[in-house]
Amino acid sequence: MKRISSLFFTIFLTLCLATFFQVNTANANNIRKPVYAGSFYPGTRSELTSIIEQLTNRVKQTHVQHPPHTSLKALIMPHAGYIYSGLTAAHISLVLKDNQFKRVIVMAPDHRVGFQGGAISDVGAYETPLGLIPLNQDATMLRDNNHLFQAIPASDQLEHSVEVVLPFLQYFLKKFELIPIVLGQGSDLVDRVSTALDPLLDKKTLLVASSDLSHYLSYQEAVDRDRETIDMILNLKAGKLLKRENAACGRIPILIVINMARRHGWQPILLHYSNSGDTAGDPSRVVGYGAIAFYGGSSMQNSIDSSQSLKKHQGQTLVRLARQTIAERLGEKSTIVDPETLADSAFQDHRGTFVTLTINKQLRGCIGNLDSTESILAGIKRNAINAAFHDPRFPSLKADELNRADIEVSILTEPHPLEYGDSKDLLAKLRVNVDGVILRKGPVSATFLPQVWEQLPRPEQFLSHLCRKAGLPADDWKESRLDILTYQVQYFEEEK
């Protein structure tokens, strides 16, 4: 009996050990090990930390002045060996010191395999000498739910352009999750990848384009060519960069960042430029490197020119005025607004205005005017009445509903025509969460405030719904030459 028990115990222990080793082997196989540690950059944690600290100390005296009321959205950084491009890459320290990104999307070019579309690894984590970087769950979503991306093991094992930028990001950000994207060939790759990534770009996500600049020119030729390329990036000239030869090996990732910048109103800033002739290479045959940061507003409010923007207390006065105006129409006698605050000269500016009512986050009325034929004060009062009692989509507001309603007022900039070539150009030029859009075709027109981007974050959806609102076929924006105007909005929600 003891022998049988001992036998069962031995079998049980063997199975447990086999399972343990199976699990650990699987976990080990599910990590993308560093391939270029020891060649492109140091292979040990201490040596790697030391070189990053040395490079960072060399750029500490540099000062970066970014636009006020903006935050970091994206980076362009080089991916060559650290003895060549490390100093330029270290300049990202100037903009990452106070940022706490939870997710980083690294877009990098394919140098090694050759394929169509994009590659996203199916591993659970990337490893460098500084530790593991877990993949974000949206990496799986992008790969499994989109025909654009696939797992390509050969690229995963051979490509350096993602791996080489990771230690700098690890050193400055400490902990984050990764979406690694290696981009191959495709005529419409920029538009398709931009559309796929756009819903992921929240305030805790950093977009990174990994790219070197010109390759194997003489020193002065490289400087001249790279200056022109950098000028195209800083001025968001995607069309010129697309046609430019020997501009950047990561041209597609850079064009995607430019696409996003044009959509969202990001502003690029050059952090540093160098080439291998400045560091450790032969000056007769150099490679160029640039570090560029893109800044944008944390909300659509920051797209309003400071000379036109209202202060928070002024906005709350207008929200209270809207509520008081509706209450008075309902026969209620209550003074919510101090009459002296309405004498503010800013309220006499002629601007378009909208008033929006919601109950339990569901629309209950929204009426406004796009033109600037009346003062802000007059517009808010008139549109408050119209939103509550004359929106044809809803019955007139009842007194008991007013107590449950949330009120929002929007102050508009002057609409301006948007010049665009074709439907792809139109998509590229619309700025998600920034632009309100007016669509016109003959006698019909419709508009969506920028707030509508929250429900329709993809430009294709936004335009299709706007066409339907105007009584046009949903795809009319693809087929017809429509008049498109854009404007920006400063909006104020009611404080409880």
C-alpha positions, 0 to 999 in steps of 0.5 A: 500500500505504501508503494502504491501511495509513493508511486502516485505521489511520484507521478503527481510530483512529475506532472506538477514539475512538467506543468511548471516547466511547461508554463515557464517555457511558454512564458519565456517564449512569449517575450521578445528578447533583445537582439541588438543589445551589445551592438547598437547599445550596451548589453548590460543594465549598468552600462546602458544606464550609464551611457543614457545618463552621460548623454542626458547630462550633455543636454541638460542646459538646453531649454525647450519653450513649448506652446502654452497650455499644451501637452506632449503628444508625439515624438520623432526619434532616431534608432541608430547605434547610440555612439552615432544617434544617442546624443540626439535621442537623449534630447527627448529627456527635455520633454519627458521629465514631467510626463507620465504616459501609461501607453506608448505606440512606437511606429518604426520602418521595416528594414529587414524583411519586406512586406505589405501593411503593418506588423504587430508582435504577438508576444506578451512583452519586449525585453531590454537590459532595463527590464520587461515592457508588457504589450498593451491589450490594444496591440492584440485588438489592432492585430486581430480585428484589422486586416491592416496588421499581422504578426510577422515573426521574422520581422520581430526577430530581425528589425532593430527600429523598435528595439533601439528606441525603447531603452530611452523611453524606459529610462525616462518613463519608467513604467508603460505598456507598448504597442510596437508597429513595424510598417512595410509598404502600402500606397494608402498606409498612412491614411489607414494606420492613422484611422486605426490609431486615432481612437487610441490617442488619449492623454496617457498615450504617447505616439513615437515615430522611429526614424533616421533622416538622410543616408550616406551623403557627404556631411554638408549634403546631409545637413542641407537635405536634412534641414529641408526635410525638418522644415517640411516636418515642422510645417506639416508639409506631408505632400512634399515629404511623401515625394522626397527621396532619401529624406528618412527611412521612417518616412511612413511613421513620420507622415502618420505623425504629421497626419495626426498633427494636422487632424488635432492641431499639434505643433512640432518643435525641433529638439535637436539635429545631428548626423553621424559626422558630428559624433562617431562616423566618417564625414564623407558618408553620414546618416542624419538624426532628428528629435522632434516633439509635437505639442497639442491642447489637452482639450479642444478649448486650447485651439481658441486664440487667447485674444478670443477666449473667455475666462472660466468665470465668464463662461459660468456666468453665461451658463447661469444666464442660459438657465435663468432665461429658461426659468423666466420663460417657464414663469419662475422668478429666480435671480441666478446671475448678478446683473453687474457681471453681465456688463462685462465688455467681453460679452458684447463681442459678436460671435456665434453661440450654441446652447445645449441641454442634456438630461441623464447625458441624453440630448434634450435640445441644441440650437445655435447660430454660426454667424456673428451678427449678434453679441454673445449675450444676446445669442446665449439668451435667444439660443437658450429659449430656442434650445429649450422650447423650439428644437423641432426634435423635442417637445418643449421643456417642462419645469420639472425637466429644467431641474434635471437638465445640464446646460452647456454653452459654446462660443464659436470662432468665425468659420473659414473655408477648408481647402482640400484636394480630394476625400483623402485630403479632407480626412487628413485636414480635419482635426479630431476634437478640435474642428467644428465642421459646416458642410454645404451643398447647394441650398442644404447645409449642416454642422456638428460642433467639435463636441460631437467628435466624442461620439464620432471619433473617426473622420469618416463617421463624422462626415457620413453622419453630417451628410445624413444630417444635411439630408444627403447620402452618407457617402456624399463627402467621398463622391461630391465636391462639398463646401467645407468650413471649419471653426473652433469652440470654447465651451463651458459646462455647468458647475454643480 
